[in-house]
Amino acid sequence: MLQIKTFEFNPLAENTYVVWDETGDGVVIDPGCYEQSEKEALFSFVEKENIKIKYLLNTHCHVDHVLGNYFVKQSYHVPFLTHAKEDAVLQAVKTYAANYGFFGYTEVLADAFLAEGDEVKFGNTTFSIMFLPGHSPGHIGFYHAESKQLFAGDVLFQRSIGRTDLPGGNFETLIDSIQKKIFMLPEDVIVYPGHGEPTTVGEEKSYNPFCALTQRA
Ligand SMILES: [Zn+2]
């Protein structure tokens, strides 16, 4: 069974997920840990649960999602995977991180790239990769079909959507990613976003003010 630990890290309140299964193998998704105390919280949790981290995964590479990449690489020496179209987004972070007050950012480049339909396997778990551009050009989601759980980054939030005013963002593309991909999943799929509380496909399909498809009484 998939187990999930959510941390809310850095002043932008970014969700960092540690996901692991019964074998003890796991991954870190979007490590946003910046302060020493945040790094220690992540590290000690992984140690306490005896999780063997296998991959560092990024849904996309905005500053708040990559602040802890260097720490995770240094701690676990695992491959860092994201989409090829996020490479330029990632390489831009060092040019603006200080504008957000993040003076201690150290760049780590991806070891390999993922695309739609690829799979990431660890332990008994398989994530399939969904390409979900719009918030950023190479945004991806990690879908665990067996347990109906999607790690969706900054695409779809509870009653909200990702912003599209950053470089490479596009509103129509984002809405397409939500309506033509995420909303095609079963309604009881749980969506774990990059900020805020989890939601479900069915809830957002009905009640999201930006992209709802169905109306319920
Ligand atoms: Zn973002």
Residues whose N, C-alpha, C, O or C-beta is under 5 A from the ligand:
A	BS01	ZN	H62 D154
